[in-house]
Amino acid sequence: MDPLRAQQLAAELEGEMMADMYNRMTQACHRKCVPPFYKESELSKGECVCLDRCVAKYLEVHERMGKKLTELSLQDEELLKRMQQGSGSA
């Protein structure tokens, strides 16, 4: 596969993952912060505060998980390199 096509596929996958995260966050925060039976057409101050906090927490956890997964992936790559070097010299 040529590098340009690989880059395009990676960009498409990233876009799909971001859309999925946004949809999940929207559903989770809506379920948590907005009552099922609306009293008013506008969000109340409490609902707005709840949504702000929910979104901030969701994004913070998403960022932490991404960093941890990257860290674990790098550790796996390093371990694989060591194993390959060890078997190559034996």
N, C-alpha and C positions, 0 to 999 in steps of 0.2 A: 504494500500500500504506500502510495506516495505521501510525503510529509504534509502537503497541502490538504489532501483528503483526510488524513488523520487529524489534522488541526480542526477541520470543519466538523468532523464527527465529535471531537472533544467539546467543541463549542456548542453543538446541538445538545449533547448529553448534559452539559452544565446548565444550559437554559431549561431543559426539562426538569432537572433536579431542583433548580431554583423555583420554578413554577410549582412543583410538588410541595416544597417546603412552605412556600407562601400559602398554598391552599390548606395544608395541614394546620399551619399557624392560625389562619383566619378562622377555620372551623373550631379549633380548640379554644381560642380566645373568645369567640362569639358565644360558644356553648357555656363558657365559664362566666362571662361578664354581662351578657344581655339576656334578660328574662324572656321566656318563650312567649309571653303575652305582653305586647307592647301597650304602654299607657299613653305614650307621646310619640310623635313622629321623629323628634330629635333625641339624641343620646343625652342622658342626664350627666351631671358632673361626675357622679360616682361611677357610672358606666365608662365614661371617658378615662378616668383615672385607672380603673381596673384594666381596660384595654391597653393603655400605655404601659402599665407594669407587666402585663401578660406578654405583650410583644417584646418588650425589653428582655424579659427573662428567657423567652423562647429563643431570641437571637443570641443571647449570651451563651446559653447551653449549646446551641448549634455551633457557635464558634469554638467553644471549649472542646466539643466532641471532634470537630474537624482537626484541631491542633493535636489532640491525643491520637487520633487515627493516623495522622501524618507521622507523628513520633513513632508509633508502633510499626508503621510501614518502613520507616528508615531503619529501625532496629532489625526488622526481618531481613531487609536487604543486606545490612551489614553482616548478620549471622550467615546468610546464604553465601556471601563473598568469602567469609572465613572458612565455611565448610568446603567450598569449591577450591580454595587455596590449599586447605589441608589435604584434600583427596588428590589434588594435582601433584603435590610434592611427595606423596607416599609411593 
